[in-house]
Amino acid sequence: MVRKWRGLATFAAKDAATVQHESQGEAASTKTFLESDSEASGGHEGNHDELKQVQWEVDAMQSEVSDAETEADLQEIKAKTMYRMVENISLGSGSRHKVLYLTNKQARLLANTPGSIKRVLEAFEIPTPKLVIRFIQSMGGVDWTKTRTDAGIPLQSPFPGGEEEALQAEQGLYHFMEEVLLPLAAETSALILVQATLGSCMLTSALGQALKLHRNRFGKQLPFCVIALTADFRRLYSNDDPSAKWREFQRAVCGWRRRHRASLNQFFNKEYAGPRIAYDLLDDFAHYILCDGINEFDGTMDFTPFAAFNDSLLNHLMEQVPCIAVKAGHSTLEDSDEASLGNIVACLEGGCPTILVNLRPWPSGLQLSNLQESYEEFLHEIHDQWDYLDCNVICLIVQALENSDKALSQQAVEQPQTARKCRQTAV
């Protein structure tokens, strides 16, 4: 017990001596926690003497520790203990949220430390669900396309009817959420893992729309939980709209606010090559896990620690309850990307049933023999543009495979009957 006091008291005193006012407040709260812990232990004389020795050591080192070192110690110990890591915030609209803000170092620590994910869920006060529903990032929606065209990337919606048909397809996703997913989530007290940024995932946008319209039917407390996650801070900071939602979150979340002043604002305002694609944070959900994605060693963007955290979160949940995954739209080939096709493979290999949502009507009787011809006709309809909605194409191939299998099975049934008729005729 004294060893625990020694480590935490050292962190608290170092923090109180060197970091900014907000960090001092956290350290003071931690000291209060330690003092109450000491009283609860019975105030044994031996412990008291050793605590006095700890305090002397703390006082002696206050002038020797730099701000950066102290802040690093603070964040590491907070991540290990989850002490005050989840913040309760309110936005100007009146919405309330629980937010876990992570640096890459903290994300890596939580991903690799046994028991950490359990403490994260406990800090969010999330009860054990009966089902986990994972939205694999589904890019390629109308909002996603607009962020690219606004950044100067020449993209056109890969639907013969253009944006109007694309909007109709996304309306189908909304009906899927309304009629299938929300009732399933309510029945199973599900935990739904989604993207936190507007425009990055058409599934998340459809869920947010369905929740806004149907929240009242669930009463004051939703019968399921949603956690929204992102590490795409580059695209948040590329959104220079003063009224953007991400700015409200940044001002309200203590950990983010402190990092913004210390380094993030300068880091993300540097010039960099490539188009400036801008996202914003959604405010439709109650729980958020945000990671700034900056490599603490070389100052580059690195999504690997947050990807490892996501994997640990999902693996922990899959050990407890069943899980299904849902994917639509556009995918990438980058392993650390949440939208990667590799995530579909990983889900299937891990025993997680995965639903691919088709947004496009294909010919019903299509088989492998005429698959290529049919798809080339479709490309001609969209004027040979890039068809970036690869999940639709996967659904097309699966449909052609199933139709071909059915045709082969039917032939296998019909051939013996034909042979018997021939033998009977010969006799």
C-alpha positions as CSV (number, residue, x, y, z in Angstrom):
1,M,0.0,0.0,0.0
2,V,2.8,2.4,0.9
3,R,4.5,1.6,-2.4
4,K,1.4,2.7,-4.2
5,W,1.3,5.9,-2.1
6,R,4.9,6.6,-2.9
7,G,4.4,6.4,-6.6
8,L,1.2,8.4,-6.7
9,A,2.3,11.0,-4.2
10,T,5.5,11.5,-6.2
11,F,3.5,12.1,-9.4
12,A,1.1,14.4,-7.6
13,A,3.7,16.6,-6.1
14,K,5.8,16.8,-9.3
15,D,2.7,17.8,-11.1
16,A,1.7,20.4,-8.6
17,A,5.1,21.9,-8.7
18,T,5.6,22.3,-12.4
19,V,2.6,21.9,-14.8
20,Q,-0.1,24.4,-15.6
21,H,-3.1,25.2,-13.5
22,E,-5.3,22.4,-14.8
23,S,-2.6,19.7,-14.2
24,Q,-2.1,21.2,-10.7
25,G,-5.8,20.7,-10.1
26,E,-5.6,17.1,-11.1
27,A,-2.6,16.6,-8.8
28,A,-4.4,18.2,-5.9
29,S,-7.4,15.9,-6.4
30,T,-5.0,12.9,-6.5
31,K,-3.4,14.1,-3.2
32,T,-6.9,14.3,-1.6
33,F,-7.5,10.8,-2.8
34,L,-4.2,9.6,-1.3
35,E,-4.9,11.3,2.0
36,S,-8.4,9.6,2.3
37,D,-6.7,6.3,1.4
38,S,-4.2,6.9,4.2
39,E,-7.0,7.5,6.7
40,A,-8.8,4.5,5.5
41,S,-5.8,2.3,6.2
42,G,-6.0,3.1,9.9
43,G,-3.2,5.7,10.2
44,H,-0.5,3.2,11.4
45,E,2.5,4.9,12.8
46,G,4.9,3.0,10.6
47,N,3.0,4.0,7.5
48,H,2.9,7.6,8.8
49,D,6.7,7.7,9.1
50,E,7.3,6.3,5.7
51,L,4.8,8.7,4.2
52,K,6.7,11.6,5.8
53,Q,9.8,10.2,4.1
54,V,8.0,10.1,0.8
55,Q,6.9,13.7,1.2
56,W,10.5,14.8,1.9
57,E,11.6,13.0,-1.2
58,V,8.9,14.7,-3.2
59,D,9.8,18.1,-1.9
60,A,13.4,17.5,-2.8
61,M,12.7,16.6,-6.4
62,Q,10.1,19.3,-7.2
63,S,12.7,21.7,-8.7
64,E,14.4,18.9,-10.7
65,V,11.6,17.7,-13.0
66,S,10.8,19.4,-16.2
67,D,7.2,20.3,-17.3
68,A,7.4,17.7,-20.2
69,E,8.6,14.9,-17.9
70,T,5.9,15.7,-15.3
71,E,3.2,15.8,-17.9
72,A,4.4,12.5,-19.3
73,D,4.3,10.9,-15.8
74,L,0.9,12.4,-15.2
75,Q,-0.6,11.0,-18.4
76,E,1.1,7.6,-17.9
77,I,-0.2,7.1,-14.4
78,K,-3.7,8.3,-15.3
79,A,-3.8,5.8,-18.1
80,K,-2.6,2.9,-15.9
81,T,-5.2,3.7,-13.2
82,M,-7.9,5.3,-15.4
83,Y,-8.0,8.0,-12.7
84,R,-10.1,10.9,-14.1
85,M,-9.4,9.7,-17.6
86,V,-13.1,9.8,-18.7
87,E,-14.4,13.3,-18.6
88,N,-18.1,14.4,-18.4
89,I,-18.7,17.3,-20.6
90,S,-21.6,19.5,-21.8
91,L,-21.8,21.3,-25.1
92,G,-23.5,24.5,-26.0
93,S,-26.5,22.6,-27.4
94,G,-27.0,21.0,-24.0
95,S,-25.9,17.6,-25.0
96,R,-23.8,15.6,-22.5
97,H,-21.0,13.2,-23.3
98,K,-18.4,11.1,-21.6
99,V,-15.1,11.5,-23.4
100,L,-11.8,9.5,-23.1
101,Y,-9.0,11.5,-24.6
102,L,-5.8,9.6,-25.4
103,T,-2.3,10.3,-26.6
104,N,-0.6,7.6,-28.7
105,K,1.5,6.7,-25.7
106,Q,-1.7,6.1,-23.6
107,A,-3.4,4.2,-26.4
108,R,-0.4,1.9,-26.7
109,L,-0.2,1.5,-22.9
110,L,-3.9,0.6,-22.7
111,A,-3.7,-1.8,-25.6
112,N,-0.7,-3.7,-24.1
113,T,-1.6,-3.8,-20.4
114,P,-3.8,-6.7,-19.2
115,G,-7.0,-5.5,-17.5
116,S,-6.9,-2.0,-19.0
117,I,-9.8,-2.4,-21.4
118,K,-12.0,-3.6,-18.5
119,R,-11.1,-0.5,-16.6
120,V,-11.9,1.7,-19.6
121,L,-15.4,0.2,-19.8
122,E,-15.9,0.5,-16.1
123,A,-14.8,4.2,-16.2
124,F,-17.5,4.8,-18.9
125,E,-20.0,3.0,-16.6
126,I,-21.1,0.7,-19.4
127,P,-22.9,-2.4,-18.3
128,T,-22.0,-5.7,-19.9
129,P,-23.9,-6.0,-23.2
130,K,-25.5,-9.1,-24.7
131,L,-24.2,-8.2,-28.1
132,V,-21.5,-6.1,-29.7
133,I,-22.2,-4.4,-33.0
134,R,-19.1,-3.1,-34.8
135,F,-19.3,-0.6,-37.7
136,I,-16.3,-1.1,-39.8
137,Q,-15.6,2.3,-41.2
138,S,-17.7,2.7,-44.4
139,M,-16.5,5.5,-46.5
140,G,-17.9,6.6,-49.9
141,G,-21.2,8.3,-48.8
142,V,-22.4,11.7,-50.1
143,D,-20.8,13.6,-47.2
144,W,-17.5,11.7,-47.7
145,T,-17.5,12.5,-51.4
146,K,-18.2,16.2,-50.7
147,T,-15.2,16.4,-48.4
148,R,-13.0,15.2,-51.2
149,T,-14.4,17.5,-53.9
150,D,-14.2,20.5,-51.5
151,A,-10.5,19.6,-51.1
152,G,-10.0,19.7,-54.9
153,I,-10.1,15.9,-55.5
154,P,-12.1,15.2,-58.7
155,L,-14.7,12.6,-57.6
156,Q,-18.2,11.9,-58.9
157,S,-20.8,9.7,-57.3
158,P,-20.6,6.2,-58.9
159,F,-24.3,5.9,-59.5
160,P,-26.0,6.2,-62.9
161,G,-28.4,8.8,-61.3
162,G,-25.6,10.8,-59.7
163,E,-25.9,12.3,-56.3
164,E,-29.7,12.0,-56.2
165,E,-29.5,8.2,-56.6
166,A,-26.7,8.1,-54.0
167,L,-28.9,9.9,-51.5
168,Q,-31.7,7.4,-52.1
169,A,-29.2,4.6,-51.5
170,E,-28.2,6.1,-48.2
171,Q,-31.8,6.5,-47.2
172,G,-32.0,2.8,-47.5
173,L,-29.3,2.6,-44.9
174,Y,-31.4,4.8,-42.6
175,H,-34.3,2.4,-43.0
176,F,-31.9,-0.5,-42.2
177,M,-31.0,1.2,-39.0
178,E,-34.6,2.1,-38.2
179,E,-36.1,-1.3,-38.9
180,V,-33.3,-3.8,-38.2
181,L,-30.4,-2.5,-36.2
182,L,-32.1,-0.3,-33.6
183,P,-34.6,-3.0,-32.6
184,L,-31.8,-5.6,-32.4
185,A,-29.6,-3.3,-30.3
186,A,-32.5,-2.5,-27.9
187,E,-33.4,-6.2,-27.5
188,T,-29.8,-7.2,-26.7
189,S,-28.7,-4.2,-24.7
190,A,-26.0,-3.9,-27.4
191,L,-22.8,-2.0,-27.4
192,I,-22.3,-0.3,-30.8
193,L,-18.8,0.8,-31.9
194,V,-18.9,3.6,-34.5
195,Q,-16.8,6.3,-36.1
196,A,-16.9,9.7,-34.4
197,T,-16.4,12.0,-37.4
198,L,-19.1,13.3,-39.8
199,G,-18.6,12.2,-43.3
200,S,-16.2,9.3,-42.6
201,C,-18.7,6.5,-42.3
202,M,-22.1,6.3,-43.9
203,L,-23.3,3.7,-41.4
204,T,-22.5,6.0,-38.5
205,S,-24.4,8.9,-40.2
206,A,-27.4,6.7,-40.8
207,L,-27.4,5.5,-37.2
208,G,-27.1,9.1,-35.9
209,Q,-30.1,10.1,-38.1
210,A,-32.2,7.2,-36.9
211,L,-31.3,8.0,-33.2
212,K,-32.3,11.7,-33.6
213,L,-35.7,10.7,-35.0
214,H,-36.5,7.8,-32.7
215,R,-34.8,8.6,-29.4
216,N,-38.1,9.5,-27.7
217,R,-39.5,6.0,-28.2
218,F,-36.7,4.6,-26.0
219,G,-37.4,6.9,-23.1
220,K,-34.9,8.9,-21.1
221,Q,-32.3,6.2,-21.1
222,L,-31.3,4.3,-24.2
223,P,-31.4,0.5,-23.8
224,F,-28.1,0.2,-25.6
225,C,-24.8,2.1,-25.6
226,V,-22.8,3.7,-28.5
227,I,-19.1,4.4,-28.3
228,A,-17.8,6.7,-31.1
229,L,-14.0,6.5,-31.8
230,T,-11.5,8.4,-34.0
231,A,-7.9,9.3,-34.3
232,D,-8.3,11.4,-37.4
233,F,-7.2,14.7,-35.8
234,R,-5.5,15.9,-39.0
235,R,-8.9,16.2,-40.7
236,L,-10.6,17.7,-37.7
237,Y,-7.9,20.5,-37.5
238,S,-8.3,21.0,-41.3
239,N,-11.9,22.2,-40.5
240,D,-11.4,25.9,-39.9
241,D,-15.1,26.6,-39.3
242,P,-15.2,28.6,-36.0
243,S,-18.6,26.9,-35.2
244,A,-17.4,23.4,-35.9
245,K,-18.4,20.8,-33.3
246,W,-14.9,19.6,-32.8
247,R,-13.9,23.0,-31.4
248,E,-16.6,22.7,-28.8
249,F,-15.2,19.3,-27.8
250,Q,-11.7,20.6,-27.8
251,R,-12.6,23.4,-25.4
252,A,-14.7,21.2,-23.1
253,V,-12.3,18.2,-22.8
254,C,-9.5,19.1,-20.3
255,G,-6.9,16.7,-21.7
256,W,-7.5,17.8,-25.3
257,R,-7.5,21.5,-24.3
258,R,-4.2,21.2,-22.6
259,R,-2.6,19.3,-25.5
260,H,-4.1,21.8,-27.9
261,R,-2.3,24.7,-26.2
262,A,0.9,22.8,-25.7
263,S,1.4,21.2,-29.1
264,L,-1.6,20.2,-31.2
265,N,-2.5,23.6,-32.5
266,Q,1.0,24.3,-33.8
267,F,1.5,20.7,-35.1
268,F,-1.7,20.6,-37.2
269,N,-1.4,24.1,-38.5
270,K,1.9,23.3,-40.2
271,E,1.9,23.2,-44.0
272,Y,1.8,19.7,-45.4
273,A,1.6,18.1,-48.8
274,G,-1.7,16.9,-50.1
275,P,-5.3,18.1,-50.1
276,R,-6.7,19.4,-46.8
277,I,-9.7,17.1,-46.3
278,A,-11.9,18.4,-43.4
279,Y,-14.1,16.4,-41.0
280,D,-16.1,17.4,-38.0
281,L,-17.1,15.5,-34.9
282,L,-20.6,14.2,-34.6
283,D,-22.5,15.0,-31.3
284,D,-25.1,12.3,-31.6
285,F,-23.6,9.8,-29.2
286,A,-23.0,9.6,-25.4
287,H,-19.5,8.1,-25.3
288,Y,-16.4,9.1,-27.2
289,I,-12.8,7.7,-27.4
290,L,-10.5,10.2,-29.1
291,C,-6.8,9.8,-29.9
292,D,-4.7,12.6,-31.4
293,G,-2.6,10.1,-33.3
294,I,0.8,11.9,-32.9
295,N,3.9,9.7,-32.7
296,E,5.7,10.9,-29.5
297,F,9.1,9.9,-30.9
298,D,9.3,11.5,-34.3
299,G,6.3,13.9,-34.4
300,T,4.5,12.2,-37.3
301,M,1.0,11.0,-37.6
302,D,0.8,7.3,-36.6
303,F,-2.5,5.4,-36.3
304,T,-0.9,2.1,-35.2
305,P,-1.3,2.6,-31.4
306,F,-5.0,3.5,-31.8
307,A,-5.5,0.6,-34.1
308,A,-4.0,-1.7,-31.5
309,F,-6.2,-0.2,-28.9
310,N,-9.3,-0.8,-31.0
311,D,-8.2,-4.4,-31.6
312,S,-7.7,-4.9,-27.8
313,L,-11.1,-3.4,-27.1
314,L,-12.8,-5.7,-29.7
315,N,-10.9,-8.8,-28.5
316,H,-11.9,-8.1,-24.9
317,L,-15.5,-7.7,-25.8
318,M,-15.6,-10.8,-28.1
319,E,-14.3,-12.9,-25.1
320,Q,-17.3,-11.8,-23.2
321,V,-20.2,-11.7,-25.6
322,P,-21.1,-12.4,-29.3
323,C,-20.1,-9.8,-31.9
324,I,-21.3,-8.9,-35.4
325,A,-19.7,-6.5,-37.8
326,V,-21.3,-4.3,-40.5
327,K,-19.6,-2.8,-43.6
328,A,-20.6,-0.8,-46.6
329,G,-19.3,1.6,-49.2
330,H,-15.6,2.2,-49.9
331,S,-12.6,0.4,-48.3
332,T,-8.8,0.9,-48.2
333,L,-5.9,-1.5,-48.3
334,E,-3.9,0.0,-45.4
335,D,-3.7,-2.4,-42.5
336,S,-3.8,0.3,-39.8
337,D,-6.8,2.0,-41.4
338,E,-10.2,1.3,-39.8
339,A,-11.8,1.2,-43.3
340,S,-9.3,-1.5,-44.4
341,L,-10.6,-4.6,-46.2
342,G,-8.3,-6.4,-43.9
343,N,-10.7,-5.7,-41.0
344,I,-13.4,-7.7,-42.8
345,V,-11.0,-10.6,-43.1
346,A,-9.9,-10.2,-39.5
347,C,-13.5,-10.3,-38.3
348,L,-14.3,-13.4,-40.2
349,E,-11.1,-15.2,-39.1
350,G,-11.9,-14.2,-35.5
351,G,-15.4,-15.8,-35.7
352,C,-17.2,-12.5,-36.0
353,P,-20.1,-12.7,-38.5
354,T,-19.8,-9.8,-40.9
355,I,-22.7,-8.2,-42.9
356,L,-21.8,-6.4,-46.1
357,V,-24.6,-4.0,-47.1
358,N,-25.3,-3.6,-50.8
359,L,-26.4,-0.1,-51.8
360,R,-26.9,-0.9,-55.5
361,P,-29.5,-3.0,-57.3
362,W,-27.8,-5.7,-59.4
363,P,-29.5,-8.1,-62.0
364,S,-31.2,-10.8,-60.0
365,G,-30.2,-13.8,-62.1
366,L,-26.5,-12.9,-62.6
367,Q,-24.0,-15.8,-62.7
368,L,-20.2,-16.0,-62.8
369,S,-20.4,-16.7,-66.6
370,N,-21.8,-13.2,-67.3
371,L,-20.4,-11.3,-64.3
372,Q,-17.7,-9.4,-66.1
373,E,-20.0,-8.4,-69.0
374,S,-22.6,-7.1,-66.6
375,Y,-20.2,-5.1,-64.5
376,E,-18.6,-3.5,-67.6
377,E,-22.1,-2.5,-68.7
378,F,-22.5,-0.8,-65.3
379,L,-19.2,1.0,-65.7
380,H,-20.3,2.3,-69.1
381,E,-23.5,3.7,-67.4
382,I,-21.4,5.8,-65.0
383,H,-19.2,6.9,-67.9
384,D,-16.2,4.7,-66.8
385,Q,-15.6,6.7,-63.6
386,W,-13.9,5.2,-60.6
387,D,-16.4,2.9,-58.8
388,Y,-15.0,3.3,-55.3
389,L,-17.9,1.5,-53.6
390,D,-16.1,-1.8,-53.6
391,C,-18.4,-3.4,-51.0
392,N,-21.2,-3.2,-53.6
393,V,-18.9,-5.1,-56.0
394,I,-18.1,-7.7,-53.4
395,C,-21.9,-8.2,-52.9
396,L,-22.2,-8.5,-56.7
397,I,-19.6,-11.3,-56.8
398,V,-21.2,-13.1,-53.8
399,Q,-24.6,-12.9,-55.5
400,A,-23.1,-14.3,-58.8
401,L,-21.4,-17.1,-56.8
402,E,-24.6,-18.0,-55.0
403,N,-26.6,-18.0,-58.3
404,S,-24.0,-20.2,-60.0
405,D,-24.0,-22.7,-57.1
406,K,-27.8,-22.9,-57.3
407,A,-27.7,-23.5,-61.0
408,L,-25.1,-26.2,-60.6
409,S,-27.1,-27.9,-57.9
410,Q,-30.2,-27.7,-60.1
411,Q,-28.3,-29.3,-62.9
412,A,-27.1,-32.1,-60.6
413,V,-30.7,-32.9,-59.7
414,E,-32.0,-32.7,-63.2
415,Q,-29.3,-34.9,-64.9
416,P,-30.2,-38.2,-63.2
417,Q,-33.8,-37.6,-64.0
418,T,-32.9,-37.0,-67.7
419,A,-30.7,-40.2,-67.7
420,R,-33.6,-42.3,-66.3
421,K,-36.0,-41.0,-68.9
422,C,-33.5,-41.9,-71.6
423,R,-33.0,-45.4,-70.3
424,Q,-36.8,-45.9,-70.1
425,T,-37.2,-44.7,-73.7
426,A,-34.5,-47.1,-74.9
427,V,-36.2,-50.1,-73.2
